[in-house]
Amino acid sequence: MGYHCYWFMRSLPFKVRFVLRALFYKYLFKYRSFKTLRGAITVCHSHYFKARVKVLHGLKGRKYMLVTMSDFAAQHALGSIVIEPGSSKPIAGPRFLGKYPFKPIGDPTVQLDMPRLELFHLRNANVIGGTNFISMDGHIVYPDEFLPERDVCPAELNGIAEINLATKTVSLFSTQTKSVEKAISMLGSCTGNYAHWLTETLPKLLLVDSVQGWRDYPLLVDAWIHPNFVKSIELFNKNRREIIRIKRWETVKVDSLIEVTPPAYIPPEYRHFLQTKELSVPTAAEFPFSAYALNMLRNAAHAATGGIDLTAPKKLYLFRSPESCGNTRHVTNIDDIERIIKKFGYTMLDPAKLSFEDQIRVFSNARKIISPLGAALANTIFTPPGCKVLGLSPWYHNANYYYFSNFMGALGHTMSYALGLQADQWGHVVHKNYEIDLAAFKTAMKYLETNGGP
């Protein structure tokens, strides 16, 4: 019941979900009776969900041994094509502009881990929509970057997978609905998010095309991705590969599977947080990015859209309109922030309202970008190296600022932050509304305009 209600809500248009959520928190949540009722429902649902998972896995679940791709390849003497060896390089860590009554976490210099990019040709493999899992020979093979002790994937969050850390096994239940002779997997745990899509998934198509062979292999793609994501495949699909859509949790048997290791990674959820409701101290090592793959994507995007558009604005401010933003994290004093930004001649832009090709073009000439932290900043892939980025972000205990600073470091950009305290008491700790410190923001704008180039 809870599982079906969750996905029913997820299937509603965003505007409907936004209105329902806003009405609840604005008019009902202030009453103790509704808070108590909501808390009781949450507790009951949690107990129901856990019991349901135990029963279903006991009746239908099939157990597999958990193994990383590299270990599985070594155990079975699998060969691979190394597209780019792994490496690391020093980059600037998060830079915080302005003075604050708190101390954000961020080392001035960090080592950016750039993952090894390999292509594996697997026989008689089973892939599962909405996951990075491949089942073979009684094993669930997963990317090396996924750490079961640290990370929780959506399949586990939704009861499809149940991981036993003590025995290093996973129980899965899903239905095999189709078989294909050959395919390239572009499935993943977080393919519905724009930043994940651009950094972790879309480059795989270009990486496969960079080596010889498999020109006629179709693409397995998660069925629920945004139409812009499908357009991004079509833009780079020079071999006119067929696109096969795979439903969430659907298992597909593939006789001949091409699997590319992920060029970037971010944990979907943290096991420690789910168990304790407290965030761990962040580290830069949690967020590897392949500069090689990102540069390949940037170059391919410019080539496909006619190169850098010199008429596009050099200074962009990315705003988040409620009807197009899929996340509840908003700046409460955004009107004051925008009044300051407008004085410096920034072009206001909501990237979510543009086609994929238009996003490439409008970002292709940008030299300075201001934006609240969010997936829209993934478009900095399409800006020339050396872009100056100012992110607006909340501060809270153990807030993690390494994801975007690592990302920008891989692209050759510089990343600075203007921070503020969270304004809400309710909601997920990472997604609460927040108020930017105006004095700090003015300091950040002065820095950006005097040190950020033309």
N, C-alpha and C positions, 0 to 999 in steps of 0.2 A: 504493500500500500504506500509506504513512505517513498519507496523507490519510484513508483509510478507517479506519485504526486510531484516529486522533484523534477522528473523529466517532462511532466505536463507543464509545469511552470517554466522550465527552460525553453519549451517550444513556443510559448506565448511571445508575440512581438515585444521588442524591448520597451516600446512606449507604454504598453499595457502594464508590464512588470514594474516600470519606473513609477507610474501613477499609483499602483497598488501599494508599493513600498513607501512612497512619499506620504500617502494618506494614512497609512498605519503609524508611521513614526511621528507625523506631525500632529495627528488628532487623537490617536488611541494610546500610543505608547506612554504618554504622560500619566495615564491612570494606572494606579497600582494593580487593580483587578486584571487589566489586560496584560501587564507585565507578568503577573503571577500565572495567568492562563497561558501566555506564550512560553514561559519557563517550564510549565507542566507538560505542554505539548512537546517541547524540545526534548525533555527528559524521557517521556514516553516513547517518542520516535526513536531516540538513541537506543533504548533498551530493545524496542521492537526490531530495529534494523540489525543490531548485533545478534539477536536470537534468530532472525531470518537467515542471516549469513551463515550461522553455525549449522542450521537445519539444511539449507540448500547445499552447502559444501559437503555435509555428511551424506546427503542422498545423491547428489549429482556431480560433485566436484571430483576432478581427477588430479592426482598429485604428480608434480614434476620436480626434479632437482633443479635448483637455480644455478646458473653458471654464466659468467661473463662471456662475451663474444671472443675475446682474446684467449681465455682458458679453453673454451670449446674448440676453437681452431687448433690450439696446440695439442689437445687430447685426441683429436681426430685427424691430425696432420693435414688440415685444410690449407691450401694455398690462398694467397690474396694478391691483389694488385695495390701496391702502395702509391697513392696519388700524391701525397705530401707527408713526409715524416713529421712526427710530433716535435715540438720545440717550445721554448719559452723566451720571453724578452721582458726587460724592465719597462714599465710605463708609469705615468703619473697616477697616483691614487686620487681619491675624492678631494676636491678643493672646496672649502667652505668659506664663503665671502660674507663679511659682516661679523658683528659681535653678538653672542647669544648667552643666555643664562644657563645653558647646558653645553655638554661637550659631545659632539657627534663623533662616531667611530670612523676612522679612515686613516690609513698610513699614507704618508706623502709619496712614497714610491712602492710599487708592488711588482711581483713577477706575474705576467700574463701567461697562463698555460694555453698553448695552442695545440689542440688534439691531433693525433695521427689520423690521417684520412685514408681509409682502406676500402676497397671494393671486394666483397666476398660473393662467390658463385655457389649457391647452396642447392642441393638436390632433395626433393621430397620434404619440403618445409611447410609448416603451417603458420600463417600470420593472422593476427587478431586486430580488427579495427579498433581504433582508439587507444592502441598500446604500442610500445616498442618491443613487444615480446614476439619471439619466434619459437615455436615448439618443434623439437627434433629429437628423435631417439630417446624419448622419456625425459628430456630436459626442456626447461624454458631458458632460452638464450636471450640475454639482455645487453644493452650497451655498457661498456666499461664505466662510463661517466655516471650511470645510475647506481647509487649506493643504497641497497635495501635497508641497511642499518640507519641511514640518515633520511632517506627519501620515501615518500608515499605517492604512488601514481594514482590517477583517476580510477583505474580498474579496481584498485584496492579500496579507495574511498567509497566506491559505489557497490562494493560487495561482490564484484565479479571475480576478484582475486583475493586470496587470503594467504599472506606470507608468514611462514614460521621461521623466525630468525635462528632459533636453536638448532633446527634440523636442516636449515638452508633449503627448504622446499616451499613450493607454492601450490595451492589448490586453485583450480580454475574450473568454471563451468560456462560454456558458451556453445552455440550451435553451429556446426559446419553447414553452410548453405550453398557453397559453390566450390568448384575446382577450376583452376586455370592451368594451362600448359606451361606458360612462362610469364614472368612479370618482374617489374622493378618496384620495390616497396617505397612508398612515400607516406606510409602510415606513421602515426606517432601519438603520444599521450596528450600533447598540447597544440595540435595543428590548428585548432580553432582560434588561436590568438595570433594577431598580426606579427608581433615581434618574434614569437616562436617560429612562425611560418617562414619569415624571411631569413632568420639566422640558422635555424636547425633543419628545415625541410626543403625549401625551394632550391638551395644550392646543390642538393643531391642530384637533381636533374642535370645541371651543368657539369657536375663532377663525373657522372656516368658518361656523358657525351664527350668528355675530354679524353677518354680511352677508346681503344678499338673494340668493336663488337657490340652485339645486343641492340642493333639499330631498330629491330622490329619488335622489341619487347614493349608491351603495354605498361601503363603506370597504375599501381594500386593507390587510390587516394581516399581519405576519409570522406564520407558522403556529406557531412554537415558543414564543410568549410564554406566560407563566405564566397559569393560570386566573384569578388575581386581576386581571391586566391586562385580560382579556376582560370581567370583571365591571365594571371601571372604565369601559369603553366603554359597556356596557349601562346603567350608572347615568346617564350623560350623553347617551345616544342618544335625545334627545327626538323626533327625526324617524323613529325606527325604521328606520334605514338597515340594509341587508343587510351582513353582514360576510363578506368573501371572504378566505380564508386563502391566503397565498402561501408556497411552499416557499423555503428558502434557495437563492439563486442562480437561482431560476426567473424567466425573463423573461416579462412580460405586456404585450401590445400593448393600448393604451387609446386609443380614438378621441377621447374627450373627458376630459382629466385635469385635476383640480384639485390644485395643489401649493401648500402654505403654507410659507414660509421658516421655518427652525427658531427657536423662541423661546429656545433655550439651546444651548450646545455645550461638549463636552469632547473633546479628541483621543483616539481609541481607543488609539493607540500612537504613540510618537515615532520618527521615522526616525533621528534622531541616536543614540538609545539602542540601536536594533537594530544600528546599524553599529559603535558604539563600546563598548556596554555601560556607558556613563556617562550620567547624567542631566544635562541642561542646567540652567543657572540659571533658576529659575522666574520667571514674571511674571504679574501679575494680568490682563493683557490676554488671556491664553489662555482665559479662562472668562467669556464673556458670558452674561448672564441678562436676560430681559425681566421687569421688575417688573409690567408690565401683564398679561402672560400668566399669571404666577404668582398675582397677585391675582384674576384672572378664575377660575382653577381653585379657589382657596380659597373664593371666594364661591359658586361653583356647587356645590362639595362640601358646604358647610354648608346650602345651600338644599335639596339633594337628601336630606339625612339629618336634617332637622328643626332645624338651627341648632346653636349651641354647647351642648354637654351640660354643664350646670353641676354635675352630679354626678360628672363625670370628674375624675381626679386632676390637681392643679396641678403636681406634681413627679414627673417620670418618670425612671427609669433604664432604658436600653435595653441588654439583655444579648444575647449572641450564643451560642445553644446550638449545639453541633457539628452536630446533625442538621438544623438549619434554616439554617445559615449556609453560603453558597456560596463562602466565601473562607477561605484558610488563615491569615489574619493575626489572631493572638489575643494577649491580654494574659496573660503567664505568671504574674503575681502578682495575678490578678483576685480571688482570695479576700480578700486584704488590702484591696484597693480596695473591694470590696463591703461589707466589715465597716464601713468608714468611712461609706459611702453610707447604709447602713441606719440609722445613728444619727441621720440628718437627715430621716428620714421619707419617703424617695422610694419610689414604687411601682415594683416590678420588672416589666419587660414585655419579651416577645419578640415584636415586631411581626409576624414572619414566620408566626406561628401564628394570626394574626387574619385575618378576611375584610377585604376592602377597605373596606367600609362601617364595620366595627368600628374599623379603624385611624383613619378620619376622626373618629369619635365620641370615641375615647379620647384623641386628640391635640387635640381642639377647645378644651379648657380649660387646656392646659398652659402654665405660666409659666416653668418651669425644666426643662431636660432635660440629662442626663448620658449620654454614649454613646461607645463606641469609634467612630472614623470608619468610615463604611460607608453603604450604600444606605438603611438604616433611617432615617437622618436626613432623608431626603427627606420623611418625614411631617411635618416642621416646616412644610411648606406649609400644613397644616391648623390650626396653632396661631395664636392672635391675634398681630398685630405687637407687638414688644417682648419676645418670649420670650428668656430667657437660656440660651444653649447652651454646655456645656462638653464639648469633644471630647477623647478620649484617643487619642493618636497616637504613632507612633515618630518618632525623629529619625534621619536618615541624611544623607549628603552630598547637598546640593541637594534635600532633601525639599520638596515643594510643599504649602503650606498655604492657598493662595489659592482653591482650588475652593470649599471650604466657607465661607470667610469672604465670598467674593463672593456665594454662594448666600444666606447669612443676611442679608447687606447688602441684597440685592434684596427679601427678605421683610420687612425692617424689624426683624430680630432682631439680637442681639449675640452674637458668637462668641469664645470663649476656648479655649485649649489647655493641657492638662497633658501633658507629653512624657516619653519614656523611651528608653533605648537598645535597639536590636534584640538579641535573644537568640540568634538562629540564624545559622549560617554558610551554609546552603544555601538555595536557593529564589530567586525573583525578588526583586530589591532592595526593591520596593515592598510585597511581601506576606510579609515575614518576621515571625515572632512577636517581641514586644517586652515589656519590663518597665518599667512606669510608675514614675517617681521618686516615692516615697511622700512625702517632704518637700514636693516641689513640688505633689503632689496635695492634701495637707492645706492648703497655702497657697491653692490654687485653690478648695477647698471653703469656706474661710473667706471668700474674696472673693465667691463666689457667694451665700453665705447673708447676708452683711452688705451687699452692694451690688446684689443681684439682685432686690430688691423682695420682696413677700409670698410 
